[in-house]
C-alpha cells in the first residue's frame, strides 16, 4: 500500500485550504507539515497555528514533522493544535525514548526521523515504540532539493528490522520525491511518500502532480 503525504512547505499559504482540498481530491492520504526552528535546520517555517489551520481544512491525517532541537516542550502544543502524527529526529534529543513515549501518551502516532548521514542502527532501540520511521532523502531544511539515492539501502535495512519487531510500522521518505524517484523508494520498502515541490509546484498544477506520483506508484 502506498500513502501520499503532500508537504505544505511548497504550498501557497494564501490559498492553503483550497490547495489542501485539491490535493486530497486527487489522492492525498496525509497532509505533511514541516516545522523548522532555525537551529536544528537552517530555516524557520511553520508552527502550531498552521497545524490548526490544516486541521480545520481536512479530515485527512495531519502529519507533523518536527525539525527542531529538544522537541519535548513542544509536543503537547502540536497535539492540541490537531496533529494526528508527530515525528521527531533521533539527532535532536538525547531522550528519544521519552519523546516518543510522550507523543503516544498525547494520543498521537509516534514517528522517528533520521537525517541522510545517520545510520539505520541509530533508531533500532526505539523501533518498538514507533508507528512511522521517516528516512530523510535530502538534508532537511529546504524544499526542492535533489534526491540522495544513497539512503535507499537504509530504508531496506529498516524495513527488514521492522518486519522482525514491529511489522505494522510504516517507512516514510521525504526529500526529492517525484515521479522519477518514487519507484526507487517504493522498491526499497517505503510506504509513505512525502512530496512538496512535485505536487504544489508541478508545472501543470496540483492535480497533475498527484496523478504523476500515483502513476509512478503503479496506482
Rosetta silent file (secondary structure, phi, psi, omega in degrees, C-alpha in Angstrom):
SEQUENCE: XXXXXXXXXXXXXXXXXXXXXXXXXXXXXXXXXXXXXXXXXXXXXXXXXXXXXXXXXXXXXXXXXXXXXXXXXXXXXXXXXXXXXXXXXXXXXXXXXXXXXXXXXXXXXXXXXXXXXXXXXXXXXXXXXXXXXXXXXXXXXXXXXXXXXXXXXXXXXXXXXXXXXXXXXXXXXXXXXXXXXXXXXXXXXXXXXXXXXXXXXXXXXXXXXXXXXXXXXXX
SCORE:     score description
SCORE:     0.000 S_00000001
   1 L     0.000  132.897  177.609    0.000    0.000    0.000 S_00000001
   2 L  -108.810  133.570  176.600    1.304    3.455   -0.908 S_00000001
   3 E  -115.018  140.019 -178.071    0.329    6.550    1.042 S_00000001
   4 E  -113.124  128.675 -174.506    0.829   10.066   -0.297 S_00000001
   5 E  -126.578   83.011  177.212    1.635   12.919    2.089 S_00000001
   6 E   -57.804  131.260  176.988    1.827   16.303    0.330 S_00000001
   7 E   -92.948  123.858 -177.572    4.068   18.680    2.251 S_00000001
   8 H   -75.400    4.089  176.564    2.621   22.161    2.521 S_00000001
   9 H   -57.303  -29.458  179.845    6.179   23.549    2.664 S_00000001
  10 H  -105.113    6.976 -179.761    5.747   24.306   -1.059 S_00000001
  11 L   -77.189  161.563  171.790    2.081   25.298   -0.929 S_00000001
  12 L   -83.798  104.334 -173.616    0.739   28.808   -1.495 S_00000001
  13 H   -66.228  -17.767  175.709   -0.141   29.709    2.086 S_00000001
  14 H   -74.626  -14.304 -179.867   -2.559   32.409    0.902 S_00000001
  15 H  -129.074   32.230 -169.241   -4.623   29.587   -0.631 S_00000001
  16 H   -57.747  -49.274 -178.653   -3.764   26.818    1.815 S_00000001
  17 H   -58.650  -46.848 -179.903   -7.253   25.443    2.359 S_00000001
  18 H   -62.369  -40.282 -178.034   -8.050   25.310   -1.358 S_00000001
  19 H   -70.118  -37.314  174.915   -4.719   23.670   -2.167 S_00000001
  20 H   -63.055  -44.357  179.584   -5.169   21.027    0.531 S_00000001
  21 H   -60.050  -40.658 -179.566   -8.669   20.290   -0.786 S_00000001
  22 H   -67.158  -42.197  178.731   -7.329   19.870   -4.312 S_00000001
  23 H   -62.677  -43.367  179.865   -4.538   17.542   -3.178 S_00000001
  24 H   -64.576  -40.606 -179.642   -6.998   15.438   -1.174 S_00000001
  25 H   -61.565  -22.373 -177.604   -9.435   15.297   -4.097 S_00000001
  26 L  -113.785   22.413  166.963   -6.685   13.743   -6.209 S_00000001
  27 L   116.164    5.628  177.812   -5.406   11.161   -3.773 S_00000001
  28 L   -68.266  132.111  179.620   -3.590   12.729   -0.814 S_00000001
  29 L   -98.145  -39.964  178.663   -3.818   10.440    2.218 S_00000001
  30 E  -123.704  158.805  169.156   -1.912   12.553    4.766 S_00000001
  31 E  -116.753  122.644 -171.854   -1.055   16.255    4.946 S_00000001
  32 E  -100.080  127.940 -178.933    2.556   16.794    5.990 S_00000001
  33 E  -117.657  115.534 -179.708    3.580   19.884    7.974 S_00000001
  34 E   -91.635  118.043 -179.055    7.309   20.657    8.220 S_00000001
  35 E  -109.383  122.132 -177.457    8.211   22.591   11.359 S_00000001
  36 E  -127.578  142.867 -171.963   11.726   24.105   11.450 S_00000001
  37 E  -108.614   -1.430 -178.143   13.325   26.139   14.220 S_00000001
  38 L    78.181    1.819  178.417   16.354   27.750   12.563 S_00000001
  39 L  -118.197  -58.693  177.514   18.665   25.777   14.869 S_00000001
  40 L   -65.288  -35.447  173.942   18.331   22.094   14.065 S_00000001
  41 L  -131.335  155.366 -174.668   17.970   23.114   10.404 S_00000001
  42 L   -83.194   53.616  178.775   18.923   26.425    8.734 S_00000001
  43 L  -162.334  157.538  174.488   15.396   27.657    8.167 S_00000001
  44 E  -124.203  129.694 -176.820   12.318   28.742   10.118 S_00000001
  45 L  -128.818 -113.981 -164.337    8.907   27.654    8.882 S_00000001
  46 L   -97.126  164.334 -179.287    5.521   26.727   10.278 S_00000001
  47 L  -138.304 -159.430 -174.648    4.059   26.415   13.763 S_00000001
  48 H   -65.383  -32.489  179.891    1.001   25.396   15.742 S_00000001
  49 H   -63.540  -38.090  178.198   -1.267   27.996   14.119 S_00000001
  50 H   -68.541  -40.509  176.860   -0.605   26.445   10.721 S_00000001
  51 H   -59.682  -42.964  178.173   -1.276   22.965   12.080 S_00000001
  52 H   -61.873  -38.175  178.443   -4.595   24.209   13.470 S_00000001
  53 H   -66.643  -41.418  177.112   -5.456   25.680   10.053 S_00000001
  54 H   -62.453  -42.504  179.815   -4.623   22.393    8.331 S_00000001
  55 H   -59.223  -39.210  178.309   -6.753   20.540   10.863 S_00000001
  56 H   -68.702  -27.999 -172.600   -9.704   22.781   10.012 S_00000001
  57 H   -85.597  -16.105 -173.061   -9.180   22.272    6.300 S_00000001
  58 L  -152.272  156.005  171.633   -9.153   18.469    6.166 S_00000001
  59 L  -101.069    4.579  176.069  -10.154   15.230    7.806 S_00000001
  60 L   -72.463  162.105  178.801   -7.012   13.525    6.484 S_00000001
  61 E   -61.072  127.497  178.123   -4.238   12.531    8.858 S_00000001
  62 E   -96.139  114.779 -169.564   -2.220   15.624    9.860 S_00000001
  63 E  -108.487  107.530 -175.606    1.416   14.573    9.917 S_00000001
  64 E  -101.782  124.107 -179.924    3.736   16.960   11.808 S_00000001
  65 E  -109.812  108.233 -177.550    7.488   16.638   11.253 S_00000001
  66 E   -90.472  104.261  173.370    9.428   18.494   13.940 S_00000001
  67 E   -97.920   69.393 -172.615   12.853   19.520   12.659 S_00000001
  68 L  -138.263  151.156  173.341   13.656   21.227   15.945 S_00000001
  69 L   -75.401  142.901  176.919   16.162   20.904   18.759 S_00000001
  70 L    44.829   69.479 -172.832   14.852   19.443   22.007 S_00000001
  71 H   -72.585  -14.439 -170.205   11.266   18.927   20.764 S_00000001
  72 H   -51.325  -45.271 -178.311    9.828   17.694   24.068 S_00000001
  73 H   -65.691  -14.900 -176.233    8.400   21.035   25.304 S_00000001
  74 H   -94.853  -13.581 -168.575    6.519   21.489   22.010 S_00000001
  75 H   -60.921  -45.883 -177.535    4.799   18.128   21.762 S_00000001
  76 H   -62.997  -40.682 -178.815    1.653   18.933   23.719 S_00000001
  77 H   -63.170  -39.539  179.214    1.041   22.173   21.826 S_00000001
  78 H   -72.274  -35.367  175.490    1.203   20.413   18.454 S_00000001
  79 H   -63.296  -44.253 -179.928   -1.052   17.630   19.664 S_00000001
  80 H   -66.693  -29.413  179.635   -3.579   20.174   20.897 S_00000001
  81 H   -72.553  -16.172  176.397   -3.362   22.044   17.577 S_00000001
  82 L   124.003    8.857  177.498   -4.613   18.946   15.779 S_00000001
  83 L   -64.927  136.520  172.324   -1.642   16.758   14.873 S_00000001
  84 L   -94.649  -30.162 -178.802   -2.523   13.106   14.377 S_00000001
  85 E  -137.382  135.510  179.064    1.095   12.015   13.990 S_00000001
  86 E  -127.614  127.089  179.878    4.239   13.700   15.343 S_00000001
  87 E  -114.471  132.535  177.077    7.735   12.794   14.180 S_00000001
  88 E  -120.677  155.910 -178.410   10.908   13.820   15.993 S_00000001
  89 E   -87.956  136.856  176.302   14.528   13.406   14.946 S_00000001
  90 H   -63.061  -27.558 -179.032   16.781   10.939   16.694 S_00000001
  91 H   -79.229  -11.302 -168.035   19.578   13.516   16.317 S_00000001
  92 H   -94.907  -10.210 -177.206   17.567   16.289   18.029 S_00000001
  93 L  -147.747  141.138  174.194   17.217   14.939   21.557 S_00000001
  94 L   -78.689   -3.609 -174.778   19.266   12.825   23.947 S_00000001
  95 L  -123.194   57.078 -173.018   15.987   11.408   25.291 S_00000001
  96 H   -65.337  -35.443  176.715   14.372    9.880   22.206 S_00000001
  97 H   -58.810  -47.949 -177.276   12.566    7.149   24.190 S_00000001
  98 H   -62.402  -41.530 -179.508   10.936    9.757   26.419 S_00000001
  99 H   -62.393  -44.716 -179.058    9.920   11.919   23.458 S_00000001
 100 H   -68.237  -39.549  177.114    8.266    9.015   21.658 S_00000001
 101 H   -62.405  -38.587  179.626    6.523    7.821   24.795 S_00000001
 102 H   -66.446  -41.680  178.012    5.187   11.334   25.344 S_00000001
 103 H   -58.691  -44.937  179.940    3.841   11.545   21.789 S_00000001
 104 H   -65.378  -39.343  179.211    1.975    8.284   22.290 S_00000001
 105 H   -63.427  -27.846  178.355    0.648    9.442   25.660 S_00000001
 106 L   -79.754   -2.103  177.378   -0.781   12.513   23.909 S_00000001
 107 L    88.533   14.206 -179.294   -2.815   10.227   21.663 S_00000001
 108 L  -105.692  156.536  167.767   -0.763   10.740   18.504 S_00000001
 109 E   -67.242  143.590 -176.120    1.054    8.338   16.251 S_00000001
 110 E  -107.862  130.907  178.237    4.778    8.470   17.043 S_00000001
 111 E  -125.240  147.840  173.184    7.453    8.874   14.401 S_00000001
 112 E  -122.081  136.352 -177.243   11.232    8.914   14.484 S_00000001
 113 E  -115.316  150.978  176.715   13.273   10.550   11.708 S_00000001
 114 E  -127.776  133.271  172.071   16.861   10.076   10.530 S_00000001
 115 L   -70.173  163.114 -177.974   18.968   12.522    8.549 S_00000001
 116 L   -56.191  -34.674 -177.668   20.791   11.162    5.476 S_00000001
 117 L   -85.724    0.628 -178.355   24.071   10.811    7.351 S_00000001
 118 L   -94.897  128.136 -178.201   22.567    8.951   10.306 S_00000001
 119 L   -71.902  154.941  179.530   22.784    5.142   10.155 S_00000001
 120 H   -56.185  -35.261 -175.493   19.701    2.965   10.480 S_00000001
 121 H   -61.185  -20.447 -178.692   21.121    1.445   13.661 S_00000001
 122 H   -62.834  -25.444 -178.633   20.635    4.755   15.491 S_00000001
 123 H  -107.592    1.035  179.116   16.890    4.078   15.777 S_00000001
 124 H   -53.321  -41.730 -176.306   16.964    0.318   16.374 S_00000001
 125 H   -65.397  -15.733 -176.615   16.498    0.774   20.164 S_00000001
 126 H  -116.898    7.290 -176.261   13.175    2.626   19.680 S_00000001
 127 H   -62.414  -25.773  178.523   11.595    0.823   16.737 S_00000001
 128 H   -71.820  -14.152 -176.781    9.161   -0.948   19.062 S_00000001
 129 H   -97.450   -6.806 -167.313    7.774    2.461   20.089 S_00000001
 130 L  -107.633  154.240  169.370    7.086    3.942   16.657 S_00000001
 131 L  -100.138  -23.939 -175.346    4.301    3.977   14.118 S_00000001
 132 E  -141.124  138.296  167.754    6.455    5.671   11.469 S_00000001
 133 E  -116.654  118.830 -177.764   10.147    5.786   10.605 S_00000001
 134 E   -99.119  114.705  176.721   10.974    8.795    8.432 S_00000001
 135 E   -96.054  112.556  177.594   14.052    8.383    6.250 S_00000001
 136 E   -75.094  128.431  179.436   15.209   11.772    5.019 S_00000001
 137 L  -106.989   12.773  163.615   16.360   11.606    1.407 S_00000001
 138 L  -143.416  164.856  170.284   17.751   15.151    1.498 S_00000001
 139 L   -74.145  124.728 -169.376   19.427   17.090    4.278 S_00000001
 140 L   -67.071  153.008  175.713   16.434   18.766    5.931 S_00000001
 141 L   140.558  -27.737 -175.652   15.780   22.481    5.834 S_00000001
 142 L  -145.851  145.002  173.852   14.631   23.429    2.344 S_00000001
 143 L   -80.200  155.786  172.749   12.164   22.264   -0.272 S_00000001
 144 L    88.398   10.778 -179.937   13.244   21.454   -3.816 S_00000001
 145 L   -80.883  162.789 -178.851   16.494   19.613   -3.109 S_00000001
 146 L   -81.466  140.105  179.303   17.792   16.688   -5.159 S_00000001
 147 L   -60.205  137.882  177.981   17.089   13.137   -4.005 S_00000001
 148 L  -103.913   99.431 -174.723   20.009   11.295   -2.369 S_00000001
 149 H   -65.071  -17.603 -178.866   19.868    7.680   -3.622 S_00000001
 150 H   -66.887   -9.547  177.114   22.459    6.570   -1.070 S_00000001
 151 H   -84.154  -10.711 -175.069   19.697    6.490    1.578 S_00000001
 152 H   -61.559  -42.400  176.916   17.841    3.658   -0.178 S_00000001
 153 H   -60.198  -31.205  177.996   19.841    0.823    1.455 S_00000001
 154 H   -63.080  -42.179  178.492   18.967    2.366    4.833 S_00000001
 155 H   -62.006  -39.240  179.787   15.257    2.036    4.068 S_00000001
 156 H   -64.679  -42.781  178.586   15.754   -1.617    3.175 S_00000001
 157 H   -61.809  -44.316 -179.308   17.579   -2.306    6.444 S_00000001
 158 H   -65.381  -39.137  178.358   14.861   -0.570    8.434 S_00000001
 159 H   -62.727  -42.022  179.222   12.079   -2.484    6.674 S_00000001
 160 H   -63.196  -43.502 -179.423   13.791   -5.769    7.469 S_00000001
 161 H   -67.352  -42.918  178.239   14.262   -4.812   11.129 S_00000001
 162 H   -62.413  -38.801  179.588   10.697   -3.557   11.476 S_00000001
 163 H   -60.849  -26.091  179.347    9.351   -6.750    9.957 S_00000001
 164 H   -79.052  -39.037 -168.879   11.077   -8.589   12.808 S_00000001
 165 H  -121.882  -19.602 -176.465    9.860   -6.477   15.740 S_00000001
 166 L  -155.707   66.495 -170.861    7.138   -4.027   14.639 S_00000001
 167 L   -64.982  -18.155  179.850    5.701   -5.033   11.259 S_00000001
 168 L   -76.862  -18.658 -177.410    2.780   -2.597   11.455 S_00000001
 169 L   -67.926  146.697 -178.720    5.098    0.432   11.427 S_00000001
 170 E  -102.483  148.360  170.848    5.402    2.374    8.184 S_00000001
 171 E  -102.052  128.357 -179.731    8.505    3.705    6.475 S_00000001
 172 E  -113.681  146.752  175.616    8.172    7.250    5.195 S_00000001
 173 E  -130.687  140.090 -174.171   10.585    9.057    2.874 S_00000001
 174 E  -141.190  123.751  174.957   10.907   12.814    2.450 S_00000001
 175 L   127.961  109.230  177.635   13.112   14.808    0.109 S_00000001
 176 L    70.409   19.212  178.835   13.314   14.957   -3.666 S_00000001
 177 L   -78.096  124.396  176.675   10.373   12.574   -4.112 S_00000001
 178 L  -149.974 -172.651 -175.806    8.898   12.855   -7.601 S_00000001
 179 L   -64.191  -23.761  179.406    7.668   10.581  -10.368 S_00000001
 180 L   -83.869  -38.455 -175.124   11.239    9.550  -11.197 S_00000001
 181 L   -90.989  -22.789 -177.487   12.489    8.840   -7.665 S_00000001
 182 H   -56.794  -44.874 -179.535    9.327    7.416   -6.106 S_00000001
 183 H   -60.432  -33.103  176.871    9.686    3.958   -7.711 S_00000001
 184 H   -64.196  -44.026  179.006   13.201    3.657   -6.266 S_00000001
 185 H   -65.003  -41.967 -179.549   11.883    4.462   -2.798 S_00000001
 186 H   -61.889  -41.654  179.974    8.965    2.086   -3.220 S_00000001
 187 H   -66.090  -24.594  179.121   11.301   -0.746   -4.237 S_00000001
 188 L   -85.293   -0.649  176.514   13.330   -0.110   -1.063 S_00000001
 189 L   103.693   10.671 -179.628   10.273   -0.698    1.119 S_00000001
 190 L   -75.624  137.417 -178.743    8.937    2.836    1.590 S_00000001
 191 L  -104.886  -33.973 -172.598    5.202    3.058    2.341 S_00000001
 192 E  -120.623  125.381 -174.149    4.565    6.806    2.746 S_00000001
 193 E  -112.237  116.156  177.423    5.801    9.331    0.191 S_00000001
 194 E   -94.969  128.104  177.690    6.228   12.978    1.187 S_00000001
 195 E  -140.619  138.390 -179.822    6.400   15.407   -1.720 S_00000001
 196 L  -114.094  -75.284 -178.181    6.317   19.189   -1.759 S_00000001
 197 H   -59.723  -38.096 -176.588    7.541   20.738   -4.998 S_00000001
 198 H   -64.960  -17.709  177.756    6.443   17.746   -7.074 S_00000001
 199 H  -105.879  -60.823 -171.217    2.854   18.448   -6.032 S_00000001
 200 H   -78.669  -14.317  176.783    2.386   22.092   -5.154 S_00000001
 201 L  -121.064   22.009  176.355    4.825   23.413   -7.775 S_00000001
 202 L   -63.522  136.009 -176.561    4.078   20.965  -10.567 S_00000001
 203 L   -56.770  -29.066 -179.314    4.048   22.884  -13.873 S_00000001
 204 L  -100.635    5.821  175.563    0.551   21.604  -14.686 S_00000001
 205 L   105.784  174.204 -174.272   -0.839   22.073  -11.180 S_00000001
 206 H   -62.737  -45.517 -178.395   -1.598   20.091   -8.048 S_00000001
 207 H   -58.823  -44.743  179.389   -3.904   17.558   -9.690 S_00000001
 208 H   -64.902  -38.344  177.845   -1.273   16.703  -12.301 S_00000001
 209 H   -62.717  -45.646  177.875    1.390   16.420   -9.626 S_00000001
 210 H   -63.458  -43.235 -178.444   -0.690   13.991   -7.587 S_00000001
 211 H   -63.893  -38.090  179.326   -1.615   11.968  -10.653 S_00000001
 212 H   -64.113  -41.051  178.788    2.039   11.685  -11.714 S_00000001
 213 H   -67.853  -41.896  179.930    3.031   10.312   -8.306 S_00000001
 214 H   -63.578  -40.924  176.742    0.141    7.852   -8.232 S_00000001
 215 H   -62.872  -41.455 -179.045    1.067    6.562  -11.695 S_00000001
 216 H   -62.774  -29.334  179.268    4.687    6.216  -10.599 S_00000001
 217 L   -86.091   -0.486  179.327    3.500    4.071   -7.675 S_00000001
 218 L    82.505   23.536 -178.650    1.524    1.846  -10.021 S_00000001
 219 L  -105.281    0.000    0.000   -1.891    3.138   -8.950 S_00000001
